[in-house]
């Protein structure tokens, strides 16, 4: 049986381990030994994925797996570089994180040196996936054969997995949609209505498309599962961490308290500054991103950011 090592016992790592356990030999690695022991004993991840039973077939360990047919990095972007560095360059690696590395502004694929590697992305709340609800994802890799074969390996049950060779497009969509979800949360928190939310999602998608094209991504990818699909989910779904950040910002809650209470990583908070910097460096117009970044940095209140967007001059839609 194919051996899969899931590196990271957060919500998404635990969820993917649960889903794959019925078909593959799965090991779930937790960095914290106490957490690994608790999960192994109770078959629950009470901290990150409450109410989900972890099958007995999932092996849980705090010992970093030495060997596997596929490694799946389920850490935040901030932890990917270190995880990849612990693996051999010949080890096949797929990452589940979405965002830009804080400080460097690099996408996940720029942080790894593995010869066979790629991203698994798409609209997927961990809780729903773990409960066996249907979802569709995309496995993207520059090596088209690796993308195809790995998608076929992970595909099954109620998790449909497509494949793509547009790794950049998939990663840009997954990263920037988190920033737009914060914007949507702010809009909804201020009570601006469904019309405003729809406008934000649409214009946000336009910003994702512009940045994706500038970095070499395909428009087909941006308007697919990992772009439009993930954006719609994250901007509207109540399980979205980034949307929750926007909702609470709109109520005047300080960002440090929001992040502390959240208990999970909200990648959009870390990515917003890097996206804004990248857009400015490449002369790409991204006003929604700029507004979100200004709010996160405390330069504008949520209401002022909305007014700034509304006050922009009329122009041709594109």
PLY file of the C-alpha trace (Angstrom):
ply
format ascii 1.0
element vertex 318
property float x
property float y
property float z
element edge 317
property int vertex1
property int vertex2
end_header
0.00 0.00 0.00
1.25 3.49 -0.86
2.72 5.25 2.17
1.75 8.89 2.73
3.27 11.05 5.46
1.19 14.09 6.38
3.52 16.63 7.99
1.53 18.84 10.34
-1.41 18.00 12.59
-3.43 21.17 12.20
-6.99 21.19 10.86
-6.16 20.56 7.20
-3.40 18.05 7.87
-5.66 16.05 10.17
-8.51 16.26 7.67
-6.47 15.00 4.72
-5.13 12.15 6.87
-8.70 11.14 7.76
-9.82 11.19 4.13
-6.87 9.22 2.78
-6.75 6.62 5.56
-9.27 4.36 3.91
-7.16 3.89 0.78
-3.56 4.60 1.71
-1.07 3.88 4.50
-1.15 7.23 6.34
1.12 8.63 9.04
0.20 11.96 10.66
3.21 13.78 12.07
2.71 16.30 14.89
5.61 18.51 15.88
4.45 18.56 19.50
4.88 15.22 21.27
2.07 15.91 23.74
-0.33 16.67 20.90
0.71 13.52 19.05
0.13 11.44 22.16
-3.29 13.00 22.80
-4.42 12.41 19.20
-3.17 8.82 19.25
-4.95 8.05 22.55
-8.27 9.82 21.99
-8.46 9.58 18.15
-9.49 13.24 18.24
-7.72 16.51 17.44
-9.57 18.67 19.92
-7.45 21.72 19.31
-7.83 22.03 15.56
-10.60 19.70 14.34
-13.18 19.10 17.05
-15.84 16.44 16.64
-13.99 14.41 14.01
-12.97 10.83 14.75
-9.53 9.92 13.42
-9.53 6.34 12.08
-7.41 3.79 13.86
-5.59 3.21 10.57
-3.96 6.66 10.85
-0.62 6.31 12.62
0.18 9.39 14.71
3.74 10.22 15.69
6.02 13.02 16.85
8.96 11.31 15.15
9.61 12.88 11.76
8.92 10.21 9.09
12.11 8.99 7.49
10.46 7.43 4.45
7.24 7.69 2.46
6.05 7.37 -1.11
4.56 10.86 -0.79
5.12 13.62 1.76
2.34 16.16 2.26
3.33 19.39 4.04
0.32 20.64 6.00
2.07 23.48 7.80
1.45 27.21 7.28
3.63 28.85 4.63
5.93 30.05 7.42
6.85 26.45 8.20
7.24 25.08 4.67
10.87 26.06 4.12
11.97 24.21 7.27
9.87 21.13 6.49
11.17 20.90 2.93
14.73 21.25 4.23
14.30 18.13 6.34
13.48 16.02 3.29
15.74 14.62 0.61
15.69 16.39 -2.72
14.42 13.18 -4.25
11.47 12.95 -1.85
8.12 13.65 -3.58
6.46 16.56 -1.79
3.03 18.19 -2.01
2.13 21.22 0.10
-1.32 22.26 1.26
-0.52 25.81 2.40
-1.58 28.92 0.49
0.15 32.28 0.71
3.34 34.28 0.29
6.19 33.88 2.75
6.30 36.87 5.05
9.41 38.98 4.51
10.65 37.32 1.33
7.39 37.55 -0.64
8.07 34.12 -2.13
5.42 31.64 -3.20
5.58 28.10 -1.74
7.21 26.52 -4.80
10.08 29.00 -4.46
10.84 27.70 -0.96
11.44 24.05 -1.84
14.20 22.22 -3.71
12.52 18.85 -4.19
12.74 17.51 -7.71
9.15 16.24 -7.69
6.85 18.63 -5.93
3.57 20.49 -6.24
0.58 22.10 -4.55
-2.82 20.71 -3.63
-5.29 23.57 -3.60
-8.92 24.49 -4.13
-12.11 25.30 -2.21
-11.89 23.09 0.86
-12.87 23.75 4.46
-11.08 21.12 6.55
-14.12 20.34 8.69
-16.31 19.56 5.68
-13.66 17.44 3.98
-13.08 15.43 7.16
-16.82 14.79 7.48
-16.85 13.25 4.02
-18.68 16.05 2.24
-17.88 16.39 -1.49
-15.05 18.66 -2.63
-12.97 19.24 -5.75
-9.29 20.15 -5.64
-6.42 20.64 -8.07
-2.94 19.12 -7.84
-0.53 21.45 -9.62
3.10 20.79 -10.49
5.51 21.98 -13.16
6.18 18.32 -13.89
2.96 17.39 -15.68
3.48 13.66 -15.15
3.96 14.15 -11.40
0.80 16.27 -11.26
-1.22 13.65 -13.14
0.07 10.67 -11.17
-0.25 12.32 -7.77
-3.75 13.56 -8.53
-4.72 10.00 -9.44
-3.24 8.74 -6.16
-5.16 11.24 -4.00
-8.39 11.16 -5.99
-11.12 9.01 -4.51
-14.27 8.82 -2.45
-15.89 12.22 -2.24
-12.66 14.09 -2.95
-12.27 14.77 -6.66
-8.75 15.80 -7.68
-7.92 17.44 -11.00
-4.36 18.11 -12.16
-2.60 21.09 -13.71
0.86 22.16 -14.85
0.15 25.80 -13.93
1.74 25.82 -10.49
2.13 29.62 -10.39
-1.50 30.28 -11.28
-2.73 27.82 -8.65
-0.53 29.33 -5.95
-1.41 32.95 -6.76
-5.12 32.15 -6.65
-4.79 30.36 -3.32
-2.72 33.15 -1.78
-4.57 36.28 -2.87
-8.08 34.91 -2.27
-7.28 35.03 1.45
-6.70 38.78 1.23
-9.99 39.21 -0.61
-11.78 37.16 2.04
-10.66 39.68 4.65
-12.14 42.43 2.47
-15.42 40.53 2.15
-15.53 40.04 5.91
-15.04 43.76 6.47
-17.83 44.54 4.00
-20.26 42.10 5.62
-19.28 43.24 9.11
-20.10 46.83 8.20
-23.48 45.70 6.88
-22.83 46.85 3.33
-25.01 44.12 1.85
-24.87 41.34 -0.72
-24.40 43.75 -3.63
-21.19 45.09 -2.11
-19.94 41.59 -1.35
-20.54 40.46 -4.93
-18.73 43.54 -6.24
-15.76 42.90 -3.95
-15.49 39.26 -4.97
-15.65 40.17 -8.65
-13.13 42.98 -8.45
-10.98 40.85 -6.18
-10.92 38.14 -8.83
-9.80 40.75 -11.34
-6.88 41.63 -9.08
-5.94 37.96 -8.71
-6.04 37.59 -12.50
-3.80 40.61 -13.06
-1.18 39.43 -10.59
-1.39 35.85 -11.82
-0.84 36.92 -15.42
2.11 39.10 -14.44
3.77 36.16 -12.69
3.13 33.76 -15.55
-0.14 32.13 -14.49
-2.94 31.16 -16.86
-6.32 32.91 -16.93
-8.01 29.50 -17.15
-6.46 28.60 -13.80
-7.46 31.85 -12.11
-11.08 31.35 -13.18
-11.05 27.71 -12.08
-11.25 25.87 -8.77
-8.08 27.28 -7.23
-8.90 30.88 -8.12
-12.58 31.73 -8.47
-13.75 28.60 -6.65
-11.55 29.10 -3.60
-12.29 32.84 -3.55
-16.06 32.30 -3.50
-15.78 29.80 -0.66
-13.39 31.81 1.48
-15.17 35.12 0.98
-18.64 33.80 1.80
-18.28 30.74 4.05
-18.66 31.15 7.78
-15.86 28.62 8.40
-13.35 30.96 6.72
-10.66 32.22 9.09
-9.74 35.15 6.86
-13.35 36.23 6.49
-13.65 36.05 10.28
-10.66 38.39 10.60
-12.42 40.93 8.38
-15.68 40.63 10.30
-13.97 41.32 13.61
-11.85 44.15 12.22
-15.06 45.85 11.10
-16.27 45.75 14.72
-13.16 47.56 15.93
-11.41 44.58 17.49
-7.59 44.91 17.57
-5.79 42.61 15.13
-3.51 40.98 17.77
-6.56 39.94 19.81
-8.33 38.62 16.70
-5.37 36.44 15.82
-4.92 35.25 19.40
-8.57 34.26 19.73
-8.63 32.63 16.29
-6.26 29.87 17.37
-5.37 29.14 13.74
-3.21 30.85 11.13
-5.04 33.31 8.86
-2.68 33.39 5.87
-4.30 36.49 4.37
-2.96 38.62 7.23
0.61 37.61 6.41
0.15 37.68 2.64
-1.54 41.08 2.29
1.65 43.09 2.76
3.64 40.86 0.41
0.95 41.01 -2.28
0.77 44.80 -2.01
4.56 45.09 -2.25
4.71 42.77 -5.23
1.93 44.63 -7.03
3.63 47.97 -6.46
6.98 46.67 -7.68
5.36 45.40 -10.89
3.06 48.42 -11.31
-0.09 46.27 -11.02
-3.25 48.00 -9.88
-4.70 46.19 -6.84
-6.84 48.70 -4.90
-8.74 46.13 -2.81
-5.47 44.56 -1.70
-4.06 47.99 -0.86
-7.15 48.84 1.20
-6.98 45.57 3.16
-3.28 46.07 3.80
-3.88 49.62 5.03
-6.48 48.35 7.52
-4.21 45.54 8.76
-1.37 48.02 9.27
-3.64 50.41 11.15
-3.31 53.18 8.56
-7.05 53.20 7.76
-10.17 52.20 9.64
-12.39 49.67 7.88
-14.96 52.39 7.15
-12.31 54.75 5.76
-10.95 51.98 3.55
-14.40 51.38 2.07
-14.89 55.09 1.44
-11.50 55.25 -0.26
-12.50 52.45 -2.63
-15.85 54.05 -3.40
-14.22 57.40 -4.10
-12.04 56.07 -6.90
-12.61 57.62 -10.33
-14.89 55.77 -12.76
-13.08 53.68 -15.34
-13.57 50.93 -17.88
-14.14 47.52 -16.35
-11.26 45.11 -16.97
0 1
1 2
2 3
3 4
4 5
5 6
6 7
7 8
8 9
9 10
10 11
11 12
12 13
13 14
14 15
15 16
16 17
17 18
18 19
19 20
20 21
21 22
22 23
23 24
24 25
25 26
26 27
27 28
28 29
29 30
30 31
31 32
32 33
33 34
34 35
35 36
36 37
37 38
38 39
39 40
40 41
41 42
42 43
43 44
44 45
45 46
46 47
47 48
48 49
49 50
50 51
51 52
52 53
53 54
54 55
55 56
56 57
57 58
58 59
59 60
60 61
61 62
62 63
63 64
64 65
65 66
66 67
67 68
68 69
69 70
70 71
71 72
72 73
73 74
74 75
75 76
76 77
77 78
78 79
79 80
80 81
81 82
82 83
83 84
84 85
85 86
86 87
87 88
88 89
89 90
90 91
91 92
92 93
93 94
94 95
95 96
96 97
97 98
98 99
99 100
100 101
101 102
102 103
103 104
104 105
105 106
106 107
107 108
108 109
109 110
110 111
111 112
112 113
113 114
114 115
115 116
116 117
117 118
118 119
119 120
120 121
121 122
122 123
123 124
124 125
125 126
126 127
127 128
128 129
129 130
130 131
131 132
132 133
133 134
134 135
135 136
136 137
137 138
138 139
139 140
140 141
141 142
142 143
143 144
144 145
145 146
146 147
147 148
148 149
149 150
150 151
151 152
152 153
153 154
154 155
155 156
156 157
157 158
158 159
159 160
160 161
161 162
162 163
163 164
164 165
165 166
166 167
167 168
168 169
169 170
170 171
171 172
172 173
173 174
174 175
175 176
176 177
177 178
178 179
179 180
180 181
181 182
182 183
183 184
184 185
185 186
186 187
187 188
188 189
189 190
190 191
191 192
192 193
193 194
194 195
195 196
196 197
197 198
198 199
199 200
200 201
201 202
202 203
203 204
204 205
205 206
206 207
207 208
208 209
209 210
210 211
211 212
212 213
213 214
214 215
215 216
216 217
217 218
218 219
219 220
220 221
221 222
222 223
223 224
224 225
225 226
226 227
227 228
228 229
229 230
230 231
231 232
232 233
233 234
234 235
235 236
236 237
237 238
238 239
239 240
240 241
241 242
242 243
243 244
244 245
245 246
246 247
247 248
248 249
249 250
250 251
251 252
252 253
253 254
254 255
255 256
256 257
257 258
258 259
259 260
260 261
261 262
262 263
263 264
264 265
265 266
266 267
267 268
268 269
269 270
270 271
271 272
272 273
273 274
274 275
275 276
276 277
277 278
278 279
279 280
280 281
281 282
282 283
283 284
284 285
285 286
286 287
287 288
288 289
289 290
290 291
291 292
292 293
293 294
294 295
295 296
296 297
297 298
298 299
299 300
300 301
301 302
302 303
303 304
304 305
305 306
306 307
307 308
308 309
309 310
310 311
311 312
312 313
313 314
314 315
315 316
316 317
